[in-house]
Amino acid sequence: MVENVAPLMRELEPEDFHLLSGIEQGMRFSEWVARGKLPEFSRLSPENVDYRLDRCEDRGLVERKTIQYQGFKLTFEGYDALALHTLIERGSVEEFGAPLGVGKESDVYEVRSYKPLALKYHREGYTNFREVMKERDYTSDRDHVSWLYTARKAAEREYDALETLYPDVSVPRPVDQNRHAILMEKIDATELSRTRLEPEQVVPILDLILVELATAYEGGYVHADMSEYNVFVGADGVTVFDWPQAVPTDHENSRELLARDVENIVGYFRRKYPKHVDDVTTDAVAAAVADGTFETVDDHRE
């Protein structure tokens, strides 16, 4: 976990990061990087490589395995250390704080720079590699795909979506990105799944979410993974987050994915607040969202 990595940053030396970067480079071609390749990849002497391998292995940043050769690979902690080191070097992160949320595909932590921010580490492919390989289209055009690649591509896709949509769409403001890590605005609000809305709030909040989806579609993206777990509700309105599966609107399935997003979020409101949205027709809502004509769900009741 990255909270175990943060205290190590002051212990690690520049040559340690050269070694970690060398292993990262080698993992582009194979899961386990041969010991003999590391001087070339890291630009360190063989003796220095041996010393750095012991230091990094003792700290849980690399793993070794003897197969037909002695091979090494980064642990996720090692990859975390590389990303955090780069963000610190850039001046984007100054202090590391407590976890904000830990999930199957990402871990989010509070960090501090000029203000409190959120640092999100993508975990796609580390524990569910086969599932990610099937679901994510950016893994289909390479002979060798590592979990480093899938996690980095997820972070890049999410950051690109945030940069494109912010500030027209209410998404977290993107600040910086490196490897599988995204630095963004910390949102002080409550996840929709944990919010109990008053009766008079139900339709207005659903309307706000659907307007954000419509604005995002107009801006070039479909979220493609909408649920009650990807929306914050606060005093200033709603914020839609978690965009690693975002799909450009010129994708052949974009309208289908948008319709699924609408069905998912309206379906959640139907289950939790059936008296208020049970008669809303999601097909008509999805069409209005895609066409840029959506105003309120009250216009699309049976």
Secondary structure as UniProt FT lines:
FT   HELIX           2..5
FT   HELIX           6..8
FT   TURN            9..11
FT   HELIX           14..26
FT   TURN            27..29
FT   STRAND          33..34
FT   HELIX           35..37
FT   HELIX           38..42
FT   HELIX           46..58
FT   TURN            59..60
FT   STRAND          62..66
FT   STRAND          70..74
FT   HELIX           76..89
FT   TURN            90..91
FT   STRAND          95..102
FT   STRAND          106..112
FT   STRAND          116..122
FT   TURN            124..126
FT   HELIX           129..135
FT   HELIX           137..139
FT   HELIX           147..165
FT   TURN            166..168
FT   STRAND          174..178
FT   TURN            179..180
FT   STRAND          181..185
FT   STRAND          190..191
FT   HELIX           192..194
FT   HELIX           199..201
FT   HELIX           202..219
FT   STRAND          221..222
FT   TURN            228..229
FT   STRAND          231..234
FT   TURN            235..236
FT   STRAND          237..240
FT   TURN            244..245
FT   STRAND          247..248
FT   TURN            249..250
FT   TURN            252..253
FT   HELIX           254..272
FT   HELIX           274..277
FT   TURN            278..279
FT   HELIX           282..291
FT   HELIX           297..300
//
